[in-house]
Amino acid sequence: MTSNESGLSDRNGAAARDQTAEFESNAPAMRPTDVIVTRYLASRESKAPRADAQAAALSEIIALIDIDPRHAVKRALDWAIDLCDAGSAGLSLLEPGSDGVLWFRWDELSGPLEIHIGGGAPRHFSPCGLCLDAGATILVQRPFAAFEYMNAATQPVQEGLIAPIYTLGGVALGTVWLVHHEVGKHFDAQDARVLEELTAVIARALAAGQENAERPLPVASTSAIEPPTRPDGSRSRMAAVNPFVRKLAGFVTLSDLDEAILQRVSAEPVPVAPRTDLIREGDPTGGVFLVMEGMACRYRQLSNGRRQITAFMLPGDFCDLDVALLSRMDHAIMTLTPARVTQIPRHTVLDLTRNYTSIAEALRKTTLVDEATLREWLVNIGSRPALERIAHLFCELQVRLQVVGLATEDRYELPITQIDLADTTGLSSVHVNRTLQELRRRGLITLAGRALTILDPAELRRLADFRADYLHLKETSAA
């Protein structure tokens, strides 16, 4: 993340750390501590707690910590705005400047102030510094009256609620804060409790992120993957290590030349961070994305911000083969996890479909399976109750992941959030949370971190009325 420490409007991070004196010289006569009005929290009428929403928030964030700690922090800030009806939220982390002076870096932001991510202010001349001095949550009002640089913000900060954040060992990391941009909106004691609860979860996410950064990446082994059987009875060694070849080899008999060509076009995938749009709605197409590692989704987002996920892409999946024939995207594609992705140019796709009969047949069959899966998802949302919807999705993912060697009969990695499940199944995140609890209560699943274990596969399929015929497994090696 690019440093930008000279204030909200300055984008030169290198110079920013040397401008503490400028901040102080511009400060008005009003003392910084005069903006602290924490006493108001006790006298203001508190809003009613939103217990279900708070439970859903904590459940989602805690589940995310094991999967993507960085995204867990962002979701915690999003939830803080929602639960406290605030304008913006942020995480400010302490770090030393080039001159040794401590600064708060705006490490993560949500809301209108998000465009200032990476900016910051000196530790000894900021509302966040006042919070760490107090060692407790504080309320500030009209902080721009004492900290003039805040007037450069794109939105005014009328009131701020700031909580200190510490490591598990008690060392100050920085602060988590909420602000109101509108005159007349105020925080209360309930907001302070929510912020402190979410701050504790953010501290866990930061600790998990640090552990992940220090832990060496595991070396994947493919020696135990059994090469899939071709329809003619032979086995493909290349398909054992390349999910794209593995998937297509299950539909048709691929020659050694076919496999070499597929290996070449899928070579050198690039790493992509989680929650990254590979392409957005309205963008020119330019080619077809192929997922080689990780998980992605196809989605549409409405003008009101609501999102509908219409497909999951797993290793070996094309992200819309036929889109190469179109000029612009009518949907977006986003990674859900850390991924490795190859973009295959349009002319290469056309060459594969025109000049290599077996490859063209296999690609056409994958497209037909994608269409059949979409039809099943429409049935799932339109005709199945919540419990059956999620059970059906879990059954489908188990089968699809097993085809590419990433699941057993009763276990696989499920690196998606409850928000993702909600946007897939047409449910609210609260409803998803309750449904998962019911599946656990019935002894059908356990969900620990990112690992889903199906305790009773037959009963889960019966509950979901799941039949895998729409995946056309009789055409594949998984039959």
C-alpha positions as CSV (number, residue, x, y, z in Angstrom):
1,M,0.0,0.0,0.0
2,T,1.5,3.4,-1.0
3,S,2.5,5.6,1.9
4,N,0.9,9.0,2.0
5,E,1.7,10.6,5.3
6,S,1.5,14.4,4.6
7,G,-2.2,14.6,5.3
8,L,-5.5,13.8,3.5
9,S,-4.7,15.8,0.4
10,D,-1.0,15.2,-0.1
11,R,0.1,12.1,-2.1
12,N,3.8,12.5,-1.6
13,G,4.4,10.0,1.2
14,A,8.2,10.5,1.3
15,A,7.9,14.2,2.1
16,A,4.9,13.7,4.5
17,R,6.9,12.3,7.4
18,D,9.1,15.3,7.6
19,Q,6.2,17.8,7.8
20,T,5.2,17.4,11.4
21,A,6.3,20.9,12.2
22,E,4.0,22.2,9.4
23,F,1.0,20.5,11.0
24,E,1.9,22.1,14.4
25,S,2.5,25.6,12.9
26,N,-0.9,25.5,11.2
27,A,-2.8,24.4,14.4
28,P,-5.2,27.0,15.7
29,A,-5.2,28.2,19.3
30,M,-7.8,25.6,20.3
31,R,-6.1,22.9,22.3
32,P,-6.3,19.3,20.8
33,T,-7.8,17.9,24.0
34,D,-10.7,20.4,23.8
35,V,-12.3,18.3,21.1
36,I,-12.7,15.3,23.5
37,V,-16.3,14.9,24.6
38,T,-16.4,11.3,25.8
39,R,-18.7,12.3,28.7
40,Y,-21.5,12.7,26.2
41,L,-21.6,8.9,25.7
42,A,-23.1,8.4,29.1
43,S,-25.8,11.0,28.8
44,R,-27.0,10.2,25.3
45,E,-29.9,7.8,24.7
46,S,-28.5,4.6,23.3
47,K,-29.9,2.9,20.3
48,A,-31.3,-0.6,20.7
49,P,-28.7,-3.4,20.1
50,R,-29.1,-5.3,16.8
51,A,-28.3,-8.7,18.2
52,D,-28.9,-10.8,15.1
53,A,-26.9,-8.4,12.9
54,Q,-24.0,-8.3,15.4
55,A,-23.9,-12.1,15.6
56,A,-23.9,-12.4,11.8
57,A,-21.1,-9.8,11.6
58,L,-18.9,-11.6,14.2
59,S,-19.6,-14.9,12.6
60,E,-18.6,-13.7,9.2
61,I,-15.5,-11.9,10.3
62,I,-14.2,-14.7,12.5
63,A,-14.7,-17.2,9.6
64,L,-12.7,-14.8,7.3
65,I,-9.8,-14.6,9.7
66,D,-8.6,-18.1,8.8
67,I,-9.2,-17.5,5.1
68,D,-8.2,-13.9,4.4
69,P,-7.2,-11.8,7.4
70,R,-6.9,-8.7,5.4
71,H,-10.4,-9.0,4.0
72,A,-11.6,-9.7,7.6
73,V,-10.4,-6.3,8.6
74,K,-12.2,-4.6,5.7
75,R,-15.4,-6.4,6.5
76,A,-15.2,-5.5,10.1
77,L,-15.0,-1.8,9.1
78,D,-17.9,-2.3,6.7
79,W,-20.0,-3.9,9.5
80,A,-19.0,-1.1,12.0
81,I,-20.5,1.5,9.6
82,D,-23.6,-0.6,9.2
83,L,-24.2,-1.4,12.9
84,C,-23.5,2.1,14.1
85,D,-25.1,4.0,11.2
86,A,-21.8,5.8,10.7
87,G,-20.3,7.6,7.6
88,S,-16.7,6.1,7.4
89,A,-14.5,3.8,9.4
90,G,-10.8,3.2,9.5
91,L,-7.9,1.3,10.9
92,S,-4.9,3.6,11.8
93,L,-1.6,1.7,12.5
94,L,1.4,3.2,14.2
95,E,4.7,3.2,12.3
96,P,7.9,5.2,12.6
97,G,8.7,7.9,10.1
98,S,12.0,8.5,8.4
99,D,12.9,11.0,11.1
100,G,11.9,8.5,13.9
101,V,8.6,10.3,14.7
102,L,5.7,7.9,15.0
103,W,2.9,8.3,12.5
104,F,-0.6,6.8,12.2
105,R,-0.9,5.3,8.7
106,W,-4.5,4.9,7.5
107,D,-4.0,1.2,6.7
108,E,-7.6,0.3,5.8
109,L,-10.7,2.5,5.3
110,S,-14.3,2.1,4.5
111,G,-16.9,4.6,3.4
112,P,-16.4,8.0,1.7
113,L,-12.9,8.5,3.2
114,E,-11.7,5.3,1.6
115,I,-10.0,7.3,-1.2
116,H,-7.5,8.5,1.5
117,I,-6.2,5.0,2.2
118,G,-2.5,5.1,2.8
119,G,-2.5,8.6,4.2
120,G,-1.8,9.5,7.8
121,A,-1.0,12.0,10.6
122,P,1.7,12.3,13.3
123,R,1.1,10.3,16.5
124,H,1.4,13.4,18.7
125,F,-0.9,15.6,16.7
126,S,-4.0,13.6,15.8
127,P,-7.2,12.5,17.4
128,C,-5.9,8.9,17.3
129,G,-3.0,10.0,19.4
130,L,-5.4,11.4,22.0
131,C,-7.1,8.0,22.1
132,L,-3.8,6.2,22.8
133,D,-2.9,8.8,25.4
134,A,-6.3,8.1,27.1
135,G,-5.8,4.3,26.8
136,A,-9.5,3.9,26.2
137,T,-12.3,4.7,23.7
138,I,-12.9,8.4,23.2
139,L,-15.5,10.6,21.5
140,V,-14.3,13.7,19.7
141,Q,-16.5,16.4,18.2
142,R,-15.5,18.8,15.4
143,P,-11.9,17.6,15.5
144,F,-11.0,19.8,12.5
145,A,-11.2,22.8,14.8
146,A,-8.0,21.6,16.5
147,F,-6.5,19.6,13.7
148,E,-6.7,22.0,10.7
149,Y,-5.3,19.4,8.2
150,M,-8.6,17.5,8.6
151,N,-10.3,20.3,6.6
152,A,-8.7,18.8,3.5
153,A,-10.7,15.6,3.8
154,T,-13.2,15.0,1.0
155,Q,-16.0,14.7,3.6
156,P,-16.2,16.7,6.9
157,V,-15.6,14.9,10.1
158,Q,-18.3,16.1,12.5
159,E,-17.8,13.5,15.2
160,G,-15.5,10.6,15.7
161,L,-15.5,7.5,18.0
162,I,-12.0,6.1,18.4
163,A,-10.9,2.9,20.1
164,P,-7.3,1.8,20.8
165,I,-6.2,-1.5,19.4
166,Y,-3.5,-3.6,21.0
167,T,-1.6,-6.8,20.2
168,L,-2.5,-9.9,22.2
169,G,0.5,-9.0,24.3
170,G,-0.8,-5.5,25.1
171,V,1.4,-3.5,22.8
172,A,-0.4,-0.5,21.1
173,L,-0.9,-1.1,17.4
174,G,-3.0,2.0,16.6
175,T,-6.7,2.8,16.6
176,V,-10.0,1.8,15.0
177,W,-12.4,4.6,14.4
178,L,-15.8,5.6,13.2
179,V,-16.9,9.1,12.0
180,H,-20.1,10.9,11.2
181,H,-20.0,13.3,8.2
182,E,-23.4,14.8,8.8
183,V,-24.2,17.5,11.3
184,G,-26.7,16.3,13.9
185,K,-25.7,12.6,13.9
186,H,-24.1,11.4,17.1
187,F,-22.5,8.2,18.6
188,D,-23.8,6.7,21.8
189,A,-22.7,4.1,24.4
190,Q,-24.1,1.2,22.3
191,D,-21.9,2.4,19.3
192,A,-18.9,2.4,21.6
193,R,-19.6,-1.2,22.7
194,V,-20.0,-2.4,19.1
195,L,-16.7,-0.6,18.1
196,E,-14.8,-2.2,21.0
197,E,-16.1,-5.6,20.1
198,L,-15.1,-5.3,16.5
199,T,-11.8,-3.8,17.4
200,A,-11.0,-7.0,19.4
201,V,-11.8,-9.1,16.3
202,I,-9.7,-6.8,14.1
203,A,-6.8,-7.4,16.5
204,R,-7.2,-11.2,16.0
205,A,-7.2,-10.6,12.2
206,L,-4.0,-8.6,12.3
207,A,-2.3,-11.3,14.5
208,A,-3.4,-14.0,12.0
209,G,-2.1,-11.9,9.1
210,Q,1.2,-11.5,10.8
211,E,1.4,-15.3,11.4
212,N,0.6,-16.0,7.8
213,A,3.3,-13.6,6.6
214,E,5.9,-15.3,8.7
215,R,4.8,-18.9,7.9
216,P,6.5,-20.5,4.8
217,L,4.2,-21.4,2.0
218,P,3.5,-25.2,1.9
219,V,4.9,-27.0,-1.1
220,A,2.1,-28.7,-3.0
221,S,2.6,-32.3,-3.9
222,T,0.9,-33.9,-6.9
223,S,2.5,-37.3,-6.5
224,A,-0.5,-38.7,-4.7
225,I,-3.0,-37.5,-7.3
226,E,-4.2,-40.4,-9.4
227,P,-4.1,-39.5,-13.1
228,P,-7.6,-39.6,-14.4
229,T,-8.7,-42.3,-16.8
230,R,-9.4,-41.3,-20.3
231,P,-12.6,-42.5,-21.9
232,D,-10.5,-45.0,-23.9
233,G,-9.0,-46.5,-20.7
234,S,-5.6,-44.9,-20.9
235,R,-4.2,-42.5,-18.3
236,S,-2.9,-39.0,-18.7
237,R,0.1,-38.0,-16.6
238,M,-0.2,-34.3,-17.6
239,A,-3.7,-34.2,-16.4
240,A,-2.6,-35.2,-12.9
241,V,-0.8,-31.9,-12.4
242,N,-2.8,-29.5,-14.7
243,P,-6.4,-29.0,-13.6
244,F,-7.3,-27.6,-17.1
245,V,-6.0,-30.7,-18.9
246,R,-7.5,-32.9,-16.1
247,K,-10.9,-31.4,-16.6
248,L,-11.0,-31.6,-20.4
249,A,-9.4,-35.1,-20.5
250,G,-12.5,-36.4,-18.6
251,F,-14.8,-35.3,-21.5
252,V,-12.9,-36.6,-24.5
253,T,-9.8,-38.6,-25.4
254,L,-7.0,-36.1,-25.8
255,S,-3.9,-36.9,-27.8
256,D,-0.4,-36.1,-26.5
257,L,-0.4,-33.2,-28.9
258,D,-3.8,-32.0,-27.6
259,E,-2.4,-32.1,-24.0
260,A,0.8,-30.3,-25.0
261,I,-1.2,-27.5,-26.6
262,L,-3.5,-27.2,-23.5
263,Q,-0.4,-27.2,-21.3
264,R,1.2,-24.4,-23.4
265,V,-1.9,-22.1,-23.4
266,S,-2.4,-22.5,-19.7
267,A,1.3,-22.0,-18.8
268,E,2.6,-19.2,-16.6
269,P,-0.5,-18.2,-14.7
270,V,-0.1,-15.0,-12.8
271,P,-0.9,-14.6,-9.1
272,V,-3.9,-12.5,-8.3
273,A,-4.9,-11.3,-4.8
274,P,-8.3,-12.2,-3.3
275,R,-11.3,-10.0,-4.0
276,T,-9.8,-8.7,-7.2
277,D,-12.0,-8.0,-10.2
278,L,-10.4,-9.7,-13.2
279,I,-12.8,-7.9,-15.4
280,R,-15.8,-5.6,-14.7
281,E,-19.2,-5.2,-16.3
282,G,-18.9,-3.0,-19.4
283,D,-15.2,-3.7,-19.9
284,P,-13.9,-4.8,-23.4
285,T,-13.4,-8.6,-23.3
286,G,-9.9,-9.0,-24.8
287,G,-9.7,-12.7,-24.0
288,V,-10.8,-15.5,-21.7
289,F,-9.7,-16.0,-18.1
290,L,-8.7,-19.5,-17.0
291,V,-8.5,-20.3,-13.3
292,M,-5.6,-22.6,-12.5
293,E,-5.5,-22.2,-8.7
294,G,-7.9,-20.7,-6.2
295,M,-11.6,-19.8,-6.6
296,A,-13.4,-17.0,-8.5
297,C,-17.0,-16.0,-9.1
298,R,-19.1,-14.5,-11.8
299,Y,-21.5,-11.7,-10.5
300,R,-23.7,-8.8,-11.3
301,Q,-24.0,-5.8,-9.0
302,L,-27.0,-3.5,-9.1
303,S,-26.9,0.3,-8.7
304,N,-28.1,-0.1,-5.1
305,G,-25.1,-2.1,-4.3
306,R,-26.8,-5.5,-4.1
307,R,-24.8,-8.4,-5.6
308,Q,-25.8,-11.7,-7.1
309,I,-23.2,-14.4,-7.6
310,T,-24.2,-16.4,-10.7
311,A,-21.3,-19.0,-10.8
312,F,-18.2,-20.2,-9.0
313,M,-15.1,-20.9,-11.0
314,L,-12.8,-23.6,-9.7
315,P,-9.3,-24.7,-10.9
316,G,-9.5,-25.8,-14.5
317,D,-12.6,-23.6,-15.3
318,F,-12.8,-21.0,-18.0
319,C,-14.5,-17.8,-17.0
320,D,-17.0,-17.7,-19.9
321,L,-15.6,-19.3,-23.0
322,D,-18.1,-17.7,-25.3
323,V,-17.3,-14.2,-24.1
324,A,-14.4,-14.2,-26.5
325,L,-17.0,-13.7,-29.2
326,L,-18.4,-10.5,-27.6
327,S,-17.1,-7.0,-27.5
328,R,-18.0,-6.1,-23.9
329,M,-18.7,-7.8,-20.6
330,D,-22.3,-8.0,-19.3
331,H,-21.1,-9.1,-15.8
332,A,-18.0,-9.0,-13.7
333,I,-15.5,-11.8,-12.6
334,M,-13.7,-11.6,-9.3
335,T,-11.3,-13.8,-7.4
336,L,-12.6,-14.9,-4.0
337,T,-9.3,-16.3,-2.8
338,P,-5.6,-15.9,-3.7
339,A,-5.5,-17.3,-7.2
340,R,-3.4,-18.0,-10.2
341,V,-5.0,-17.0,-13.5
342,T,-4.1,-17.2,-17.2
343,Q,-5.7,-14.9,-19.8
344,I,-6.0,-16.7,-23.1
345,P,-6.3,-14.3,-26.1
346,R,-9.3,-14.4,-28.3
347,H,-7.4,-15.6,-31.3
348,T,-6.0,-18.5,-29.3
349,V,-9.5,-19.6,-28.2
350,L,-10.7,-19.4,-31.8
351,D,-7.7,-21.4,-33.0
352,L,-8.4,-24.1,-30.4
353,T,-12.0,-24.4,-31.4
354,R,-11.4,-24.4,-35.2
355,N,-8.3,-26.5,-35.6
356,Y,-8.3,-29.1,-32.8
357,T,-11.4,-31.3,-32.9
358,S,-11.1,-33.1,-29.6
359,I,-10.3,-29.9,-27.7
360,A,-13.2,-28.1,-29.4
361,E,-15.5,-30.9,-28.4
362,A,-14.3,-30.8,-24.8
363,L,-14.6,-27.0,-24.6
364,R,-18.2,-27.2,-26.0
365,K,-19.1,-29.8,-23.4
366,T,-17.7,-27.6,-20.5
367,T,-19.9,-24.7,-21.8
368,L,-23.0,-27.0,-21.9
369,V,-22.2,-28.0,-18.3
370,D,-21.9,-24.4,-17.3
371,E,-25.3,-23.7,-18.8
372,A,-26.9,-26.7,-17.1
373,T,-25.4,-25.6,-13.7
374,L,-26.8,-22.1,-14.1
375,R,-30.3,-23.6,-14.7
376,E,-29.9,-25.7,-11.6
377,W,-28.9,-22.5,-9.6
378,L,-32.1,-20.8,-10.9
379,V,-34.1,-23.8,-9.6
380,N,-32.2,-23.7,-6.3
381,I,-33.0,-20.0,-5.7
382,G,-36.6,-20.1,-7.0
383,S,-37.9,-23.4,-5.6
384,R,-35.8,-24.7,-2.6
385,P,-36.1,-23.5,1.0
386,A,-33.0,-22.1,2.6
387,L,-31.7,-25.3,4.2
388,E,-32.0,-27.2,1.0
389,R,-30.4,-24.4,-1.0
390,I,-27.2,-24.3,1.0
391,A,-27.1,-28.1,1.3
392,H,-27.4,-28.4,-2.5
393,L,-24.6,-25.9,-3.1
394,F,-22.3,-27.8,-0.7
395,C,-23.1,-31.1,-2.5
396,E,-22.4,-29.5,-5.9
397,L,-19.1,-28.0,-4.8
398,Q,-18.0,-31.4,-3.4
399,V,-18.6,-33.1,-6.7
400,R,-17.0,-30.4,-8.9
401,L,-13.9,-30.1,-6.6
402,Q,-13.5,-33.9,-6.6
403,V,-13.4,-33.9,-10.4
404,V,-10.2,-31.9,-10.3
405,G,-8.7,-33.7,-7.3
406,L,-9.4,-31.1,-4.7
407,A,-12.0,-32.9,-2.5
408,T,-12.8,-36.3,-1.0
409,E,-16.2,-37.8,-0.6
410,D,-16.7,-35.9,2.7
411,R,-14.3,-33.0,2.9
412,Y,-13.0,-30.0,1.0
413,E,-11.8,-26.4,1.5
414,L,-14.6,-23.8,1.4
415,P,-12.8,-20.4,1.3
416,I,-15.8,-18.2,0.9
417,T,-17.7,-16.0,3.4
418,Q,-21.2,-16.1,4.6
419,I,-21.8,-12.9,2.6
420,D,-20.7,-14.8,-0.5
421,L,-23.1,-17.7,0.4
422,A,-25.9,-15.1,0.9
423,D,-25.2,-13.5,-2.5
424,T,-25.2,-16.9,-4.1
425,T,-28.3,-18.3,-2.6
426,G,-30.5,-15.2,-2.4
427,L,-30.6,-15.2,1.4
428,S,-29.5,-12.6,3.9
429,S,-26.3,-13.2,5.8
430,V,-28.3,-13.6,9.0
431,H,-30.4,-16.3,7.4
432,V,-27.2,-18.0,6.1
433,N,-25.8,-18.0,9.6
434,R,-28.9,-19.6,11.0
435,T,-29.0,-22.2,8.2
436,L,-25.4,-23.2,8.8
437,Q,-26.2,-23.6,12.5
438,E,-29.1,-25.8,11.6
439,L,-27.0,-28.0,9.4
440,R,-24.5,-28.4,12.2
441,R,-27.3,-29.1,14.7
442,R,-28.6,-31.9,12.5
443,G,-25.1,-33.4,12.5
444,L,-24.7,-33.0,8.7
445,I,-21.6,-30.7,8.5
446,T,-18.8,-29.1,10.5
447,L,-17.3,-25.9,9.2
448,A,-13.9,-25.1,10.9
449,G,-12.0,-22.2,9.4
450,R,-12.0,-22.9,5.7
451,A,-12.5,-26.7,5.9
452,L,-16.0,-28.1,5.3
453,T,-16.6,-31.7,6.5
454,I,-19.7,-33.5,5.4
455,L,-20.5,-35.8,8.3
456,D,-23.4,-37.6,6.5
457,P,-23.0,-37.3,2.7
458,A,-26.0,-39.5,1.9
459,E,-28.3,-37.6,4.2
460,L,-27.1,-34.2,3.0
461,R,-27.8,-35.2,-0.6
462,R,-31.2,-36.5,0.4
463,L,-32.0,-33.3,2.2
464,A,-30.9,-31.2,-0.8
465,D,-32.6,-33.6,-3.3
466,F,-29.2,-33.5,-5.0
467,R,-28.7,-35.4,-8.2
468,A,-25.5,-34.7,-10.1
469,D,-26.9,-35.5,-13.5
470,Y,-26.9,-31.8,-14.5
471,L,-23.1,-31.9,-14.1
472,H,-23.1,-34.7,-16.8
473,L,-20.5,-36.8,-14.9
474,K,-21.3,-39.7,-17.0
475,E,-19.2,-37.8,-19.6
476,T,-16.2,-37.5,-17.2
477,S,-13.7,-39.6,-15.5
478,A,-15.5,-38.9,-12.2
479,A,-18.5,-41.1,-13.2
